[in-house]
Amino acid sequence: MINAIVLIDAEAHRIPETAQAVADLAGVDKVYSCAGDVDLVALVRVRDHEQIAEVVTRGINKVEGVTKTVTHIAFQSYSSADVDAGFSIGS
């Protein structure tokens, strides 16, 4: 599974509707509205790189209210549960 984080700038007056429309797209796992440099963050989970291009360029970028996207592809994931499990081996 390939994971990507898509940072989305949206028209301020359309953020809730834009977020829901992005969340409804196939391949989009979650969408967060947030404070800071971007309006929305979408987590995309697909089987291959070509699908990321489809989700972002033919999906997210076409949603009304989206003005800009920046996509980051994740190489590896880490979580506190993974670290805790590693330290509990053999105890």
C-alpha positions in Angstrom: 0.0 0.0 0.0 1.3 3.5 -0.9 0.5 6.4 1.4 0.6 10.0 0.4 -0.1 13.2 2.3 -1.7 15.9 0.2 -1.6 19.5 1.5 -4.6 21.4 0.2 -5.2 25.2 -0.1 -8.9 25.9 -0.4 -11.2 28.8 -0.8 -11.9 29.9 2.8 -15.7 30.1 2.5 -15.8 26.6 1.0 -13.5 24.6 3.4 -16.2 22.3 4.9 -17.8 21.4 1.6 -14.4 21.0 -0.1 -13.1 18.8 2.8 -16.2 16.5 2.5 -15.9 16.3 -1.3 -12.3 15.3 -1.0 -13.1 12.8 1.7 -15.7 11.2 -0.6 -13.1 10.4 -3.3 -11.9 6.9 -3.8 -8.4 6.4 -2.4 -8.8 9.2 0.1 -8.6 7.7 3.6 -9.1 10.8 5.8 -9.2 14.6 5.5 -8.3 17.0 8.3 -9.0 20.7 8.4 -6.2 22.5 10.2 -4.6 25.8 11.2 -1.3 26.9 9.7 0.0 27.1 6.2 -2.6 24.9 4.6 -6.4 24.5 4.9 -6.8 20.8 4.6 -4.6 17.7 4.8 -5.7 14.5 3.0 -4.3 11.1 3.6 -4.4 9.0 0.4 -3.9 5.2 0.5 -3.7 3.4 -2.8 -2.0 0.3 -4.3 0.4 2.0 -6.7 2.0 5.3 -7.7 -0.2 5.7 -10.8 -3.3 5.7 -8.5 -1.8 8.6 -6.5 -1.6 10.6 -9.8 -5.2 9.7 -10.5 -6.5 10.6 -7.1 -4.7 13.9 -6.9 -4.8 15.2 -10.5 -8.1 13.8 -11.6 -9.8 13.9 -8.2 -8.6 16.3 -5.6 -7.4 19.0 -8.0 -10.9 19.0 -9.7 -12.9 19.5 -6.5 -14.6 22.8 -6.4 -12.9 25.0 -3.8 -9.4 23.5 -4.2 -6.9 26.1 -5.3 -3.6 24.3 -4.8 -2.2 21.0 -3.7 1.3 19.7 -2.7 1.7 15.9 -2.5 4.2 14.1 -0.3 4.7 10.3 -0.7 5.5 8.4 2.5 8.3 5.9 2.5 7.9 4.4 5.9 5.5 4.9 8.9 6.4 5.1 12.5 4.1 5.1 15.6 4.5 4.9 19.3 2.8 1.5 19.3 5.6 0.2 17.0 8.3 1.5 19.3 6.6 0.2 22.5 6.2 -3.3 20.9 9.9 -3.4 19.9 11.0 -2.7 23.5 8.6 -5.2 25.0 10.0 -8.2 23.1 11.5 -10.7 25.5 10.3 -9.0 28.7 
